[in-house]
Amino acid sequence: MTVTSDSPISAATAVETTSGVTNSAISYSTTDSTLAVPGYTYQVSVVRPDGTTQSYATLSSALAAQSLYDNTSNGDTQSDKSAQAFQVSYKADYQSANIAFMTDSGVAPMSAIAAAGVTSGVYTSTYTAAAGYYFTADGQPSGASVAADGRTATFTFNYDNTDNTGASDSAAQSFTLKMAPASQSGNISFSYADAIGSPAVPADVPLAGVTGDSKTGTITAPEGYYIVSIAGDPYNVVYTDETHQEATYSVILDDTDNGNSATDRDSQDMVVTFAPNNQTVNVIQAMPDGTTSVVDTQNAKTNQSYAYEYTTPAGYYVASGSAAAASGMTTEISNDGKTVNVTGTYDNSKNTDASGTDEQTQDTTITLSKSEQVAMFKIDVPT
């Protein structure tokens, strides 16, 4: 009894040789249980004198069909010119494996793979990590090799030897390759448009996390300014009111393929631009009887310079200390009290309404006094 040369195991090896006399029973110490190998099926073929074969599912059935030694004329020699042959042929069983990809938090960045092969067969494949993820260097099953940057992993294993009949596996192998979300970043920076002078620029707001993280926050314009524009498509921005003094933002960190690097190759950035609010300065004239009127109104930007020369109406003057300057303004009364120079800087009020009108105006009040008048009478006496 031999194993066929094309068998996946024990190819072309002799199993057992037995002998007897013509028409005596053929008997092997080898049995079906000793021929059985986990993960393989076998059949036993009897080779006929003409070279053809008849296959049987077991050794016992083959011996039942060919139970006696033949009648080859061998004389008194101890050799058989035409020995009866029994051949054992093995076939590897169907095997399968499930390969999953998972993070520590239970997220599956990639679809699982169902692999199929045969007993002791070799499976090998190289995977590219899903965008925004990488293969970790530790926690991998035996046979996994991860690239230095974590972007690819090669996995090799041998199928097991479960006894299976047909194309189904009663105990599929299961493997999990460990992955992690890549580091991602963003940055919010600030600038000014049409500002007067060089107002202080707020510090950048850095954002850091991993693929899929949600980041939220609030942007508040500096005093005297409003948010005029925002550039940064990945961000969702909502103004808290119509004056654009404040806005909330949210962003989902993207899936840039950074591998296991802590540096983001494509940061998600947003630029917020502030513009000066409209500011209003009024000069108010107060008459001696208590009535008031606005004699000058000017509008300009935060921090812009202001200047106005007020002239009293005829018959009135401004007494010393009677020009109450608004915050950020100074007043200078002329010696004769007939003019008042109002100068200063527009403030940084942010109290604007929906249309941008200043609701906290800088009001300078000039209080008038009546000028003294002299009446002269001339009497002509006849001579």
C-alpha positions in Angstrom: 0.0 0.0 0.0 1.4 3.4 -1.1 0.4 7.0 -1.1 0.0 8.5 -4.6 2.6 10.9 -5.8 0.2 13.8 -6.3 -1.1 13.6 -2.7 -0.8 16.9 -0.7 0.7 14.9 2.2 3.0 11.8 2.4 3.3 11.8 -1.4 4.8 8.6 -2.9 5.5 7.0 0.5 5.0 3.4 1.3 2.4 2.8 3.9 2.6 -1.0 4.4 3.6 -4.1 2.5 2.0 -7.5 3.2 2.2 -10.9 1.6 0.4 -14.2 1.6 -0.3 -17.2 -0.7 -2.7 -17.6 -3.6 -6.3 -17.1 -2.7 -5.5 -16.4 1.0 -7.0 -13.3 2.6 -5.3 -10.0 2.2 -4.7 -8.4 5.6 -3.1 -5.1 6.6 -2.3 -3.9 10.1 -3.1 -0.4 8.7 -6.7 0.5 9.3 -9.0 3.4 8.3 -8.3 5.1 11.6 -4.6 5.1 11.1 -5.0 6.4 7.5 -7.2 9.3 8.7 -5.4 12.7 8.9 -7.2 15.8 10.4 -8.2 18.2 7.7 -8.0 15.7 4.9 -10.2 13.2 3.2 -8.8 10.1 1.4 -9.8 7.3 -0.8 -8.2 3.9 -1.5 -7.8 2.7 -5.1 -7.2 -0.9 -6.1 -5.0 -1.2 -9.2 -6.2 -3.9 -11.6 -3.8 -6.1 -13.6 -4.6 -4.1 -16.7 -3.6 -0.9 -15.0 -7.0 0.5 -14.4 -8.2 1.4 -10.9 -11.2 1.2 -8.8 -11.6 3.7 -6.0 -13.2 3.2 -2.6 -14.1 5.6 0.2 -12.3 3.5 2.8 -9.6 0.9 3.1 -12.1 -1.6 4.6 -14.4 -1.2 1.6 -11.4 -1.7 -0.8 -10.4 -4.9 1.1 -13.9 -6.1 1.0 -13.9 -5.8 -2.8 -10.4 -7.2 -3.2 -10.0 -9.6 -0.3 -7.8 -12.4 -1.7 -4.4 -12.6 -3.1 -4.4 -13.3 -6.8 -3.0 -16.4 -8.6 0.1 -15.0 -10.3 2.5 -17.8 -11.2 5.5 -16.9 -9.1 7.0 -20.4 -8.6 8.8 -21.0 -5.3 10.4 -17.5 -5.4 9.7 -15.1 -2.6 8.9 -12.3 -5.0 5.6 -11.5 -6.8 6.0 -10.6 -10.5 2.7 -8.8 -10.4 2.0 -7.6 -6.8 -1.5 -6.3 -6.1 -1.5 -2.6 -5.4 -3.6 -0.5 -3.1 -3.1 3.3 -3.5 -4.1 5.9 -0.9 -4.9 9.4 -2.2 -5.4 12.4 0.1 -7.3 15.6 -0.6 -7.1 18.7 1.6 -10.4 19.9 3.1 -12.0 23.2 2.4 -11.1 25.8 5.1 -12.1 29.5 5.6 -11.1 32.5 7.7 -12.6 35.8 8.6 -10.3 38.8 8.8 -11.7 41.9 10.6 -10.3 45.4 11.0 -11.1 47.1 14.3 -10.0 50.0 16.6 -9.9 49.8 20.4 -13.2 51.7 20.5 -15.0 49.1 18.3 -15.0 51.1 15.1 -14.5 49.1 11.9 -12.7 51.4 9.4 -12.7 48.7 6.8 -15.0 45.9 5.7 -14.1 42.4 7.0 -12.6 39.9 4.5 -13.9 36.3 4.0 -11.0 34.2 2.8 -11.1 30.6 1.7 -8.5 27.9 1.1 -7.6 24.4 2.0 -6.0 22.6 4.9 -2.4 24.0 5.5 -2.8 26.3 2.5 -1.0 29.7 2.8 -2.9 32.9 2.8 -1.1 36.2 2.3 -2.3 39.7 1.4 -1.3 43.3 1.9 -3.9 45.8 3.0 -3.9 49.6 2.7 -5.4 51.4 5.7 -8.7 53.2 5.2 -8.3 57.0 4.8 -7.8 58.6 8.2 -6.6 55.4 9.9 -3.5 53.3 10.3 -2.4 49.9 11.4 -0.9 49.9 14.9 2.5 48.4 15.6 1.3 46.4 18.5 -1.7 44.1 19.2 -1.5 42.4 15.8 -2.1 38.7 15.3 0.9 36.4 14.6 1.9 36.7 10.9 1.0 40.4 10.6 3.7 42.8 9.5 3.0 46.6 9.7 4.9 49.2 7.6 6.8 51.8 9.5 4.3 54.5 8.7 1.3 52.3 9.5 -0.3 52.8 6.2 -0.1 49.2 5.1 0.0 45.8 6.7 0.9 42.4 5.2 -0.8 39.4 6.8 0.2 35.7 6.3 -1.2 32.6 7.9 -1.9 28.9 7.3 -5.4 27.5 7.1 -6.1 25.1 9.9 -7.1 21.4 9.7 -10.7 21.3 10.6 -12.4 18.2 9.2 -14.9 19.6 6.7 -17.0 18.0 4.0 -17.9 20.2 1.1 -17.5 23.9 0.7 -18.3 24.9 4.3 -16.2 25.3 7.3 -17.6 24.2 10.7 -15.0 26.2 12.6 -13.7 29.1 10.5 -10.6 30.9 11.7 -11.0 34.4 12.9 -8.4 37.2 12.9 -8.6 40.9 13.8 -6.0 43.4 12.6 -5.8 46.4 15.0 -6.2 49.9 13.6 -6.3 53.4 15.1 -7.6 56.8 13.9 -4.9 59.1 12.5 -4.0 62.4 14.2 -5.7 65.4 12.6 -5.5 69.1 13.2 -7.0 72.4 12.5 -6.3 76.1 13.2 -8.4 79.2 13.5 -6.6 82.5 12.7 -7.7 86.1 12.8 -7.2 89.2 10.7 -8.6 92.7 10.2 -10.1 94.5 7.2 -10.3 98.3 7.0 -9.1 98.7 10.5 -7.7 102.0 11.7 -4.2 101.7 13.1 -2.9 98.3 14.2 -5.4 96.7 16.6 -4.2 93.6 18.5 -4.8 90.4 16.6 -6.3 87.6 18.8 -4.2 84.5 19.3 -4.8 81.5 16.9 -7.0 78.7 18.2 -5.3 75.4 17.4 -7.5 72.3 17.1 -6.1 68.8 17.7 -7.6 65.3 17.7 -8.1 62.2 15.5 -10.2 61.3 12.5 -13.9 61.8 13.2 -13.5 64.0 16.3 -16.0 66.8 16.7 -14.7 70.3 17.7 -16.9 73.2 18.7 -16.3 76.7 20.0 -17.3 80.3 20.0 -15.7 83.3 18.2 -16.2 86.7 19.8 -15.1 89.8 17.9 -12.9 92.3 19.8 -14.6 95.3 21.3 -15.6 97.7 18.5 -15.4 95.2 15.7 -17.7 92.6 14.1 -17.1 89.4 12.1 -17.1 90.5 8.4 -16.0 87.2 6.8 -15.1 83.6 7.5 -13.1 81.4 5.1 -12.9 77.7 5.9 -15.3 75.4 4.1 -15.1 72.4 6.5 -16.4 74.6 9.3 -20.1 75.1 10.1 -20.5 78.6 11.4 -23.7 80.1 12.9 -23.9 83.7 14.0 -25.6 84.2 17.4 -27.3 87.4 16.4 -27.7 89.8 13.4 -24.8 92.1 14.5 -22.2 89.4 13.8 -20.4 90.2 17.0 -20.3 86.5 17.9 -20.5 83.1 16.1 -20.3 79.5 17.1 -18.4 77.0 15.0 -18.3 73.2 14.6 -16.0 71.0 12.6 -15.5 67.2 12.1 -11.8 66.4 11.8 -11.2 64.9 8.4 -9.6 61.7 7.3 -6.3 62.9 5.8 -4.0 59.9 5.3 -1.4 60.8 7.9 -0.6 57.2 8.9 0.9 57.0 12.4 2.5 60.5 12.2 1.5 63.1 14.7 1.8 65.8 12.0 -1.3 66.5 9.8 -0.4 66.8 6.2 -3.5 68.9 5.4 -4.7 70.9 8.4 -8.3 72.1 8.4 -7.9 75.9 8.7 -10.3 78.8 9.1 -9.6 82.5 8.8 -11.9 84.9 10.6 -11.7 88.5 9.5 -12.9 91.4 11.7 -14.0 94.9 10.5 -14.5 98.0 12.6 -18.0 98.8 13.8 -19.8 101.9 12.7 -19.4 104.5 15.5 -21.4 107.7 15.9 -20.4 111.0 17.5 -23.0 113.7 18.3 -22.5 117.3 19.4 -25.6 118.5 21.3 -26.4 122.2 21.9 -28.2 123.0 25.1 -30.0 126.3 25.3 -30.3 128.3 28.6 -34.0 127.3 28.8 -33.1 123.6 28.8 -34.0 122.7 25.2 -31.5 120.7 23.3 -30.7 119.9 19.7 -28.1 117.9 17.8 -26.0 120.3 15.8 -23.5 117.8 14.3 -23.6 114.0 13.7 -20.7 112.1 12.2 -20.2 108.4 11.6 -16.9 106.6 11.1 -15.0 103.5 12.1 -13.7 102.4 15.5 -10.5 104.3 16.4 -10.9 106.8 13.6 -10.1 110.4 14.4 -12.9 113.0 14.9 -12.8 116.8 14.7 -15.5 119.5 14.7 -15.6 123.2 15.3 -18.8 124.4 16.9 -19.8 128.1 16.6 -22.4 129.6 18.9 -25.5 131.3 17.6 -25.6 135.1 17.8 -26.3 136.4 21.3 -24.9 133.4 23.1 -21.5 132.2 24.3 -20.0 129.1 26.0 -18.9 129.7 29.5 -15.8 128.0 30.8 -16.5 124.4 31.8 -19.8 124.3 29.8 -18.6 121.9 27.1 -19.0 118.3 28.5 -16.9 116.1 26.3 -18.0 112.5 25.5 -15.7 109.6 26.4 -12.7 109.7 24.0 -13.3 113.4 23.2 -11.8 116.7 24.4 -13.2 120.2 24.1 -11.5 123.5 23.8 -13.5 126.7 24.3 -12.2 129.8 22.6 -11.3 132.9 24.8 -14.4 134.7 23.6 -16.6 131.7 24.1 -17.9 131.8 20.6 -16.4 128.6 19.3 -15.6 125.1 20.7 -13.2 122.7 19.1 -14.3 119.1 19.7 -11.6 116.5 18.9 -10.9 112.8 19.7 -11.2 109.2 18.6 -14.3 107.2 17.8 -14.7 104.6 20.5 -15.0 100.8 20.3 -18.6 100.4 21.1 -20.1 97.1 20.0 -23.7 98.0 20.9 -24.9 98.0 17.3 -28.4 97.1 16.2 -29.2 94.8 13.3 -28.6 97.5 10.7 -25.2 98.4 12.2 -26.4 101.6 13.9 -24.5 102.7 17.0 -26.7 102.5 20.0 -24.1 103.8 22.4 -23.1 107.1 20.7 -20.5 109.5 22.0 -22.4 112.7 22.9 -20.7 116.0 23.6 -23.0 118.5 25.2 -22.3 122.3 24.8 -24.4 124.4 27.2 -24.9 128.0 26.0 -25.2 131.2 28.1 -26.9 134.4 27.0 -24.5 137.2 26.2 -24.9 140.4 28.2 -26.6 143.2 26.2 -26.3 147.0 26.7 -29.1 149.4 25.8 -28.1 153.1 25.5 -30.7 156.0 25.4 -29.7 159.4 24.0 -31.8 162.5 25.1 -31.6 165.5 23.0 -32.2 168.8 25.0 -33.2 171.8 22.9 -31.0 174.8 23.4 
